[in-house]
Amino acid sequence: MFLLLWGIILPLAAQETEPPVALTYQSSLVGIGRAKVYDSYLSPLSYSGTHIGFLFEQMKQTGLCEKKIFAQHQLNATFADAKNPAGTAEDYAGALTYNYGLYYRFPEIKRFQFFAGGQIGGLFGMLYNSRNGNNPVDVKADFSFNLSGIAAYRMQIKQQLVNLRYQINVLVAGGLLSPEYGQSYYEIGLGEGGSYAYFASLHNRIAINQLLSVEFPFQICTLRFSFSHRFYQTNINDLQTQLIDRAIYIGLSRNFYTVRGKQSTSNHYRYVFE
């Protein structure tokens, strides 16, 4: 059902994704928090440490369904410096994740706004273990279809407008790359061993991303705070990976119109998340 929906929506979006006047939301955030890293290909131990990240988000109105379909771009760059329990070795984990989603915006209900849709995206990252000599690196790369939902609420505290928002993305299906148990990347480079690409779904990969945000619009800017919780786990070829991070993000956001692809100079905007 999910793949069928995307098969219908994506061709339509390719024909008309941006109307002459498009309402747009955009934000850029930086964050810091804690990370847990476990990769049995590199080590039998779990590592924990500091997580830092950058998150860019854009939500733009399209011309589909009387402008009720919105397109979202999410780009997330993360890095973690984690140590084993004894503090004698380090794992360095870096990843770049991009998702493109299409959402239907339902009519507002008593200041509540709901979006429902799906995403298509991918992840590329690397894990490096300082203790390993022969196999110090494990590469992570995957492609996924996700179900996604957004709930937004607008409230006012005295004279201050406050915007609350929650988003959850859950993997449904996709593909991933993984070495075989005991297989080195040198052997992979020589073309030795079996398959390296696999179908991914809930039986061998779980990925849940949650983002809770609060925004304070002021006259000159909108300040955004977000709490991110990401859970990523794979179990394939008797190799297990688990990446968990929790972080607080802070940055700026804005709402604006684009008129035939160019940003409008008007200061009177509606909001994407009403």
Rosetta blueprint (number, residue, H / E / L):
1 M L
2 F H
3 L H
4 L H
5 L H
6 W H
7 G H
8 I H
9 I H
10 L H
11 P H
12 L H
13 A H
14 A H
15 Q H
16 E L
17 T L
18 E L
19 P L
20 P L
21 V E
22 A E
23 L E
24 T E
25 Y E
26 Q E
27 S E
28 S E
29 L E
30 V E
31 G E
32 I E
33 G E
34 R E
35 A E
36 K E
37 V E
38 Y E
39 D E
40 S L
41 Y L
42 L L
43 S L
44 P L
45 L L
46 S E
47 Y E
48 S E
49 G E
50 T E
51 H E
52 I E
53 G E
54 F E
55 L E
56 F E
57 E E
58 Q E
59 M E
60 K E
61 Q E
62 T L
63 G L
64 L L
65 C L
66 E L
67 K L
68 K L
69 I E
70 F E
71 A E
72 Q E
73 H E
74 Q E
75 L E
76 N E
77 A E
78 T E
79 F E
80 A E
81 D E
82 A E
83 K E
84 N L
85 P L
86 A L
87 G L
88 T L
89 A L
90 E E
91 D E
92 Y E
93 A E
94 G E
95 A E
96 L E
97 T E
98 Y E
99 N E
100 Y E
101 G E
102 L E
103 Y E
104 Y E
105 R E
106 F L
107 P L
108 E L
109 I E
110 K L
111 R L
112 F E
113 Q E
114 F E
115 F E
116 A E
117 G E
118 G E
119 Q E
120 I E
121 G E
122 G E
123 L E
124 F E
125 G E
126 M E
127 L E
128 Y E
129 N E
130 S L
131 R L
132 N L
133 G L
134 N L
135 N L
136 P L
137 V E
138 D E
139 V E
140 K E
141 A E
142 D E
143 F E
144 S E
145 F E
146 N E
147 L E
148 S E
149 G E
150 I E
151 A E
152 A E
153 Y E
154 R E
155 M E
156 Q E
157 I E
158 K L
159 Q L
160 Q E
161 L E
162 V E
163 N E
164 L E
165 R E
166 Y E
167 Q E
168 I E
169 N E
170 V E
171 L E
172 V E
173 A E
174 G E
175 G E
176 L E
177 L E
178 S L
179 P L
180 E L
181 Y L
182 G L
183 Q L
184 S L
185 Y H
186 Y H
187 E H
188 I H
189 G H
190 L L
191 G L
192 E L
193 G L
194 G L
195 S L
196 Y L
197 A E
198 Y E
199 F E
200 A E
201 S E
202 L L
203 H L
204 N L
205 R E
206 I E
207 A E
208 I E
209 N E
210 Q E
211 L E
212 L E
213 S E
214 V E
215 E E
216 F E
217 P E
218 F L
219 Q L
220 I L
221 C L
222 T E
223 L E
224 R E
225 F E
226 S E
227 F E
228 S E
229 H E
230 R E
231 F E
232 Y E
233 Q E
234 T E
235 N E
236 I E
237 N L
238 D L
239 L E
240 Q E
241 T E
242 Q E
243 L E
244 I E
245 D E
246 R E
247 A E
248 I E
249 Y E
250 I E
251 G E
252 L E
253 S E
254 R E
255 N E
256 F E
257 Y E
258 T E
259 V E
260 R L
261 G L
262 K E
263 Q E
264 S L
265 T L
266 S L
267 N L
268 H L
269 Y L
270 R L
271 Y L
272 V L
273 F L
274 E L
